[in-house]
């Protein structure tokens, strides 16, 4: 790259001594998008030092005037704004971000190394191309809404616009990977991001794969449920506790002083426990409602149970861990506080937040030299080909990070042990009586394709010795244990840096490497509650409800982005890096709307069932059939007019006062009754198609597992066949964006336990005799060992 020749309007902060400028200084990014997804993609790049120029209409981005403009400020800090000259600016840009299908062939004729990132609801082609949408209808279409709630009430959408934030994160990841590749090969690329694809992969937990492993058992309706236990009342509010493993559930029973329930085999099973939820939760609440949230969190910490308070926009900034770490900083305007950049790279500071630009503030001031139009001089290849990564991660967030790096071409070696494998293997669809039952964990398969797998017992000196040899061959190591674990193995940053001075060590603590919550365990459920996401989800007359899952891949993608940024910085300046990417802070950046709202107005945004801040009316309406629901979202007055036309101008809808958003919000109950009566006589699919053709965002609320049949996802090839040596062939969702010249993402099945021991250890120089000895001593193996 010729970054040193770039004329920059936003240079990094003045540096002294050995400090370096932000890692992406010199990268030139052109952003023509509005909304959340595209601007968040370019915010991530700007925060790491890129020069981002926003091209907008002279009237300004509509987000400038929405809800006091705070969200616009947050998303567009440190960027520049122009109101024209797109064709001239493209000549000097290295990445172009758009929210409509681009004419890539025309662009590449003149700019062959240009990376074009398109972020659209459904991708750039397919049977749903052009279909109207909102976040609400996409959540229904991907199965997220259908999976959430209780059988005696309608399903519940996830609060906020989490899917759009997720899409922006994937777009930033794809942009960085493709840009790095273009710098090496001269080939530009098209990163084709579909918001629906991103939500299908992240806002459900591989339900179609679980069903496929189980033989597609029959189910009724949408299959919605809530986790039991999850968000529970305390004496002074709510707290959340997570029992993902059998041991955690056992410990929870001891914590609530109900050890007598430990022998109840039905309660140990998630499905059976949900069926007996009223009985079980009565026992839980007998304990929790007599204690404060602080007391319950202390009890949970003593049992090492993942737990946390349930916060909202008005309380999240005062959480003790965030205060201790300085997580929140003032916005440049001084109008509110906002989360800091959610990752840190040693010797590569993030850019301090600069003010958001006024409309056209930099017209005529952007002077980018042309990138050049020379033809590529080397073969196209996967962006991370030749990069080796050691994967010391478990559950979902960490494996999701290393999976995308593997899919992008890195050689990812996953390290487990036969005594303590990735515990996600334990969420199996087979009982322990079945041979190799631990290979039937659907979520493990979903997050670990394209990797090689080895087993090493790191509690043994022999295992550590082999691991240290592996470290010497790697570009990066990614781990998401609680912070004390790597140090207990004698494998902290100082030792790893000594072994390999060029190594990137990427750490993914739940709460950070410092602070009072440093050593606490945290899962996605914890993050949803700490950040306020759960506070926005649920009915107004009920408790907060978990979104389920989104925070894991969200944290994973931010960790993958941080890895790529650190890799670029190392390639420019040399030397290893310690990278800290904090799970809860990644989630905070996607939950920022309510924090900004409270800062601007003092208003605490809260849950309101399926109604929404961005549309009125918005709701789920029962249809003909067994538990069928139609999602309808009306984002503006023009769409309301179309809906009234489709309805046939009934008297209840054809009233002048309903032609405004304020009028419709005031009459929301009446509108819901009218739409409910209209929808009840016909199948949901027929009504969704009719409304969509007319231009009204609408979707069927599907059972989450049925996304595998969605025609748009099939067109996008989101699902590929994993023909696994133990489980056989099953359709599995892969990457939610496409790259030019990459027809399939799946190159390796998820590894069986220790599948590549001989291969990887042989590459390290161990002969067969040494490997056999390590197996005999239990340091290496390929079968689960209890105890």
C-alpha angles and dihedrals in degrees: 000000000000095000094140090066094055120117104225129195092188107046117181120262118288110278130209134187114355096338116123133210121259112299098248098042107143096031109127117212128182116202123192097165135112133196122040112302100058096039091048090052091055093040088061089053093044092050089057091052107273120144102239119191116194116210111204141164115270087249089061135238108309089231089069090074101037121104094346095312094270096125090051090053092051096048096044103042113138094013131117127231131217130170101211147358096089095151092051093046093051089066090065098037125101096190126032118193118197137167098214131060107284129219092239096170091059091046094049094049088067101024109031096174096049117125111216118197117193120188113191134153096251107009128260099299143012141091093300095046108133094014112146115251150170129187086261095059093043090054088054093047095049095050098249095115094043092056096055130079142027125302094241094057134046120276115270128231120225111260120246126014099291094151093060092051089049092051091051090052093051089047092054090049093049092045093053094046094048092045092052090049092048090054090054101041107020091237118130119212144203114233101199107195121186116195091210090055091050091051093046091055098042112026094058128042105238094287095167091054092049089051092047092051088050093049097256098285115202119264138186123240121320095336093230122175143148128233116264111238105019125114107015134174122259128189091269105025136314137316132187128225128183126210104180095152134049090244092053092051091049091050091049091055089052090048093055089046094248101120086144088076094057092090094051100108094192093058090053089064116079096218094047092046091054090051089053094040098126093054094042097045091050087062091046094049092048085069104032100047091058093058135061121245089251092054092049092049090052090051091049091049090054088057093041090240118158104249141145146164121275105242136181138197092286098050107030096084092058095053106129097236093052091048092049093050097041090238095161122062133179119270112243090250091054091230098115144350124258138187118273122238104297097229137050128206119196112248091003107087121194117249112266109250111267125198121279110254126250117240109292092352092148100040107149093006101091108097108177118167113231114269091220134244104241116144117255111271101202140046122278114255141168111286097244100035109144095025117117121204129187110217114209095163137119141189112021116304097059097039089048089057095050093042093061090047089051092047089052089058108273120138099240117191111196114209120206134148131232091238096044112023124169098300091221085079087068092065087082131162089216128069121243089256089073116086111254090005089161089069091067098074105127096197090050089055092046094055102036110053120129092030134113117228132217134169123222127165102226092187086071124072090227091057093047090050092056091043091054089054088053090051089057090062098046136096094201143008120206121195135169103183119127105280097258095059102076090045090052088056089051088246104116124141095274093055095044092048089051090052094046117012091191095053123121109216108199113193121192107192116176093231106010139277092276139035135066093296094048096115099037121112117242134186133183090271090058092051093049090057099041093052098045096249092121092046088065094050124081140038120310091241095049142058125283114277131214119251090211123226108351095109093060098060090034089059090041094055092048088052090050090049091050089051092053093046090050091047091053091048091050091049090053099043109013129229135087126288137212107218122193116191113177118213097211093047092054087055091048091059090057093046096049099113095079092045091053092045092054091046093051101039110007088242119142108215111217143181121286106174111250097339117109145210094228101046141038124220100027126155152110118271126197115241137192112292137043111325094329119161135189121210115211126180126181110194100177147010094265092056090050090056090053091049092052088052092052090048090055097247099285114193094247091057102033097076124122096230090062090062090085130064091236091053093049093048090052090052097038095122092052092046091050090053092050095047090045091055091047095048098045096077100055139051115269093235093058092050095045091053094047094049094044093051089052093050103260116129105243137148142172114254099236132194104260094241091057093070086092087074097050108125094216094051089048090051089050090051091232089153122062129177116258107198098195122191092233107027099033126215119347134156111252130182114242132176118351095218134056130226126203110260095016105104094170133022100196112091101146133028117237106280123258114231107294092349095149100038096118093042098049097037089049089055087055090058100259112142123220093261091057092047092050089051092051090050092049090051092050095244091116129026148139103226131070114260119201123221 
